[in-house]
Amino acid sequence: MPGEDPERPFLVPQTLNVRHGLFIMENLATEVLARAEVSEFMFVLTHHKTRGSTAAVIAPAAVT
């Protein structure tokens, strides 16, 4: 897969986050849920509303 276009850096995060409101969370620590064999939970994500940013501090939580 080719790398990002140097003329348009961070195109994917900008498209997903800013234009579509989708969050990229590839570093969630889910080991505790997996060890406990939890298969259903409510996922809650809070974040600060920012304008035009491609990153933010988030506070994810799994309610079992």
ABEGO torsion letter per residue (X at the ends): XBBBBAABBGAAAAAAAAAAGBBBBAABBAAAAAAAGBABBBBBBBBBBBBGBABBBBBBBBBX
